[in-house]
Amino acid sequence: MSVLLVTGTSTDVGKTVVTAALAALAARAGASVAVCKPGQTGVAPGEPGDLAEVERLSGVRRTVELARYPDPLAPDTAARRAGLPELTLADTVAAVDLLGDADLTLVEGAGGVLVRLGDFTLLDLARELRAEVLVVASAELGTLNHTELTTRALRSEGVRCAGLVIGSWPSSPSLAAECNRVDLPRVTGVDLVGSIPERSGALDRAAFTAAAPEWFVPSWSPIRASIGSATSSDGRSARNETRGEVVSA
């Protein structure tokens, strides 16, 4: 199993569309794909959430949502306000492990890498899963600071960053956007591996899946990127040996 976590430098930077594009890219290459959204907020029961959008755009159907809270807040805060159980790191790791027969499991976070999903952050989850993290960034002013803070947080905890993706590249880029595209890898030391044209989420599935390969650097693969931090061909075995647990395959 290969696991790749998707985080953003903030909210509304395009994580869901990027997750869908990664799913489409991997599926197009013949890989089996699963997508997990640990905590969905701001969506009522029965309403389509982020995973419904991933399914619509990519055609990938194996998706898992662990918790849903009505208020559009950080998941831990939304859980407390709704009087609902918070997500736990142990339950989330177990859910991702159950998707282990997929060639690639994508895990989309909420907000940024330090947003509390429950009793943990996406950074904690990446450490526990020994997985890499792809960072989705804005193209506009402020992105250099936000992105460098995010990549520094990952680096300080020994979590490898699989790359940077601009979540919405404007059709008429500003001077700031053009400069940021050059400066993002320079200030972070992390490669810019993709750029998603704005309004790509409005495409139908056929157009979206056909265009997705064009949005990423040809030499970069979400599967290859997420294998880099594993020490075993069986990701679950390697992680659980580290935790001192025995899990049957």
C-alpha positions, 0 to 999 in steps of 0.5 A: 500500500502507498499512502499520500496525505493531502494538506493545504496551506489554509482552507479553500486552496483547492485540496479537494480538486487536487485530491480528485486529480491525483485519484484520476491520475493514478487510476488512469495509470492503472492503479487501484485508488482509495480516498479517505476524508477523516473529518468533513465539516460544514455539511449536513447529513445526507448532503454531498461532501468533499468525497462526493466531489472526488467521486464525481470528478475522478470516477474513483468510488472507494471512498471513506468518510469517518466523521461529519459535523455541521458547523464549518469549523475545525473538526475538533471544534465542530465536534464539541459544538455538535456534542458528537465524538471527536475523531481519534488518531488510533481510529483514523490510522485503523481506517487507513490501514483497512484500505491497504489493498489499494495501490494508492490511498489518498487522505485529504485533511481539513484546512492546514497541517496543524488543524486539529482533526480530533485528538491529533493533526494531519502532521501526527497522522503522517508521522504515525502512518510514515507517509508523505504529505503533498502541500496544496498552496495558493498562487497569490500574495501570502502564499510564500509565508504560508507555504514555507511555514507548512513545509518547515512544520513538516520538516521539523517533525521528520515528515517528508513533503512529496511536493507542492501543488498550486491548487488554482492557477488563474487564467490571467495570472497577476505579477504576484502569481507569476513570481510565486510560481518561481519563488515557492520552490526556492523558499521552501526547498520543495519541488513544485510538482503541479498546478491546477487551472482555476475552475477545473472543478467545474469540468465533467468527469471525462474532461477532468480525467483527460486533462489531469495528467497535464497538470502535473510534472510528467516525471512525478507520480503520486504513487512513487512519491508516497513510497519514498518514506516507506521502509517495507513493501508492506506499509502496514507491516512496517508501521505496525512493527514500529508501534509494536503491534501484530496485525494479520494481513 
